[in-house]
């Protein structure tokens, strides 16, 4: 069973939450990335395509690890800050 941070991060808590879909800059950049990816792959030979796909998989894996670590760090930091705020105000 995943812990609550993993559930929240991987979207198991609210699967209907869409972070970037309504951001026109994000949508435009994603479309541009896809267009350029298609053009690049079309220009490569089979060996180059295989190497490029391996690169993309490794890059995706690294980004997932980085994003998860950033998320958990920021969440834990937020909890620590809230704990301090509550502790400071509970002594009033």
C-alpha positions in Angstrom: 0.0 0.0 0.0 1.3 3.5 -0.9 1.6 6.1 1.7 -0.6 9.2 1.6 2.1 11.3 -0.1 2.4 8.8 -2.9 -1.4 8.6 -3.2 -1.6 12.4 -3.5 1.4 12.7 -5.9 0.3 9.9 -8.3 -3.3 11.3 -8.4 -5.0 8.4 -6.6 -6.8 10.8 -4.3 -8.4 12.9 -7.0 -8.1 11.5 -10.5 -10.2 14.4 -11.9 -7.7 17.0 -10.9 -6.0 18.5 -14.0 -3.0 20.7 -13.2 -2.0 22.1 -16.6 -4.8 21.3 -19.1 -6.3 24.8 -18.8 -3.0 26.6 -19.1 -2.8 27.8 -22.8 1.0 28.3 -22.5 1.4 24.7 -21.4 -0.9 23.4 -24.1 1.0 25.4 -26.8 4.4 24.2 -25.5 3.2 20.6 -25.4 1.9 20.8 -29.0 5.2 22.3 -30.2 7.2 19.6 -28.4 5.1 16.9 -30.1 5.4 18.4 -33.5 9.2 18.7 -33.2 9.5 15.2 -31.7 7.7 13.8 -34.8 9.9 15.8 -37.2 13.1 14.7 -35.4 12.1 11.0 -35.3 11.2 11.2 -39.0 14.7 12.5 -39.8 16.5 9.7 -37.9 17.6 6.3 -39.1 16.5 3.2 -37.2 19.6 3.0 -35.0 19.4 6.7 -34.1 15.6 6.3 -33.4 16.4 3.5 -31.0 19.1 5.5 -29.2 16.8 8.5 -29.0 14.0 6.5 -27.5 16.3 5.1 -24.9 17.4 8.6 -24.1 13.7 9.7 -23.7 13.0 6.8 -21.4 16.0 7.6 -19.2 15.1 11.3 -19.2 11.5 10.5 -18.3 12.6 8.2 -15.4 15.0 10.9 -14.1 12.2 13.6 -14.2 9.8 11.3 -12.4 12.3 10.7 -9.6 13.1 14.5 -9.4 9.5 15.5 -9.4 8.5 13.0 -6.7 11.4 14.0 -4.5 10.6 17.7 -5.0 6.9 17.1 -4.2 7.6 15.1 -1.0 10.2 17.6 0.1 7.9 20.6 -0.4 5.0 18.8 1.2 7.0 17.9 4.3 8.4 21.5 4.5 4.9 22.8 4.3 3.8 20.5 7.1 6.7 21.7 9.2 5.9 25.3 8.6 2.2 24.7 9.5 3.3 22.9 12.6 5.4 25.8 13.7 2.6 28.3 12.9 0.1 26.3 15.0 2.6 25.9 17.8 3.3 29.6 17.8 -0.4 30.5 17.9 -1.4 27.9 20.4 0.7 29.6 23.1 -1.2 32.9 22.7 
